[in-house]
Amino acid sequence: MYPESDFVMLSALQHFVYCPRQCALIHLEQIWSENGYTAEGREMHERVDDGKTFYRSGVRVTRSAALRSAMLGVSGVADVVEWHKLKGQEEPFPVEYKRGKPKKNDADKIQLCAQAICLEEMLTLQIPAGALFYGQTKHRLDVVFTDALRESTILAAEGVHNLFRNGVTPPPEPGPKCKLCSLREECMPEVIAHEKSAKMYLQKLLQTLSEEGM
């Protein structure tokens, strides 16, 4: 359990799984840059994050629900929580809105699972599943909160807390994910990675020359 003073933003888990360096740049160094992708995502969230509650097809829908979990040490907001009636009781079903399309990694699923864990802790119940709605495909992706996904979510939370505790921004790991990152110019992944490789090469060369001269 984490004290409230150590709580981090729930969204940091998604950033951490996607890229630890991105997470540090946003949450430790307070760097944020908007591009076309983030602008579309912000506009999508503004449409759903109005804090209203309404009914749709017999389902109660709550927007911008406040969340917290002492176990994960996080707090944040759920885009949408649907309340489905099952056996005379309402069961929460979290729905997270994303601009693009499903990712190859579990970053979005872990963010959604963290929301479910928050709701479970707050309401003392079990939530079996939720959904991710992607703006590019206009479809929902149902997500089952398996034991494996829950464990990955707990590990992601621990990773974020360790990152914040150390206060050190990790070096870049250039890859396909960098192309869509709004912090590409601030991060300079290729430049820094090249400089690091060059520095290691020079250190190795100097060590070799020193050993040969002995």
N, C-alpha and C positions, 0 to 999 in steps of 0.2 A: 504494500500500500504506500502511496506517495502522499505527502502533505500537500495541501492546496497551493502552498507557496512554490512548489516545484512543478505544478501543472504546466504542460506545454499545449500548444494548439493542436487539435486533433488532425488538422490538415497536414501537419508536419510529418505524420506517418506516411502519407502518400508521397510527399516530396522526398522523404528519406529512402523509401523503397525504389522510387524512380531514379534518384541520384543523390547520394549523401552530400555531395558538394553543393548541389542545388539547394538542398535543405539548409545547409549552413549559410549559404549566401543570402537566402531569404530570411531565415529566422535568427541567425546570429549576427550577420553583418547588415541586416535590414536593407538589402538591395532588392529592388523590384523594377522590372522594365516590362512594359506592355507591348505586345505585337498584335497582329491580326487575330491569332489564335486565342490569346488571353482576353482580348476585347470581346470576341464572340462568346467566350465562356462567361465573362463577367455579365454581359447582357442577358445570357440565359439564366444565370442565377438571380439577377435582379427581377426577372419575371416570376420566379417561383418563391423567392425569399421575401415575401411581404408580410409574414407573420399571421396570415389569416387562416381560419378554420372553416371548412365547408363540407358539404356532402356530395358525393358523386357515385351514382349507381348503388346507393345504399351503403357506401363506404365513407367513413369520416376521414377527412384529409386535413392534416395539420402542417402548416408551412413554418419554416424557421424555428424548429423546436430546439431549445437549449439543451445541451448534453454535457455530462461530466462523468468521469470514472476515476475513483481513487486507486483502483487496481492498476489501470494503465497510466494514471497520472496525466490525464488529458481533459480538455474541455473544448467545446465547440458548438456548432449548430448543424442540425440535420436539414437538408433542403426540404424534404417531405417525409412525413410519417403517415402512412395509411393505417387505419384501424379497422381490421376485418373482423366481422362477427363470426365466431366459431364456438359452437355449443353454448350459445347464450352469453359469451364473453367476448370482449374486444381484444384482438391480438395485434400488436404493433408490427408493421412491415415497413422498414426504412427504404427510401428510394433516393439515390444520389444522382444528380444531373451532371453529365459531362458533355463538353462541346464536340469532341471528335468521335472516334470509334474505339471499340474494345482494344485494349493493349495486350501485348504478348506477355508482359509480366503481371504480377498480382497487385500492383500498387493501388488501383481503384478498388479492387475487392477487399483489400486490407483496410482501406479507409472506411468502406461500408461496414465491414465486420466490426471495426472499432465503434462505429455508431451503435450497432446492435448491442455490443458489450456494455456501452454506456446506458442504454435503455434498460437492459437486463438488470444492471446494478441499481438503477434508479427506481425501477418498478418491481423488483424481486420476481422476475419471471424468466422464461426461456424463449428466445426468438430463433426459430429454425432457418429463416431465409429472408432475403430482401432483394432489391433489384437496382441495377444501374441503367439509367436512360441516356443513350448517346444521341446527341443532336445531329451528327452526320448520318447515321443510319436510321434515325427516327424509330428505333426499336429499343425495347427493354431487354436486358440480359439478366435473367434470374440468377441469383447467387445463393447457394446453400452454405450455411455457416458450419462447415465440417470441423472436426477436431483439428485437422491439419491446418486449416485456414485460421482458426482461433489461435493456434500455437504460433503461426507466422505473425499474427497481429501482435501478440504479446512480445515476441522477439523484436519486432519493428519498434514498438514503444520503448523497449529497453535500449535499443540502438540509438533512438533519438535522445533519450535522457543521458546516455553516455556521451553522445556528441556534444550536447549542451553543457554537460559537466566539465568536459575537457576544454571546450571553448576554442577548438582548433578546426579551421576549415580544411577538409580533406583535399588532396590534389585531384586534378581532373582525370577522368578515364574516358577519353574520346570514343564515341560510338555513334550509331544511328540515332540514338535518342537526342543527341546534341542538336540535330538539324531543326527540331521543333521547339527547342528550349528558348524562351524569351530572354534568358540571361546569357545567351551565347557570346555576345560582345563583351559583357562584363566578366564572364568566366574565362574566355580565351583558351578553350581546352587544348587546341592543337599547338598553340604557341607555348603554353606553359609545359605541356607534355614534352615538346621538342627541347625546350630549355633544360628540363629535368634529365632527359636522355643524354643531351650533350654534356651536362655537368657530370653525370655518372661515368660517361665515356672518358672524360678528361681525368677524373679521379682514378679510374682504373689504369689509364695510360701512365699517369705520374707514378702510381704505385709500382707498375711493371718496370718503368725506367729506374726507379729507386732501387728495386730488388736486383736489377741487372748490374747496377753500379756498385753494389755491395761486394 
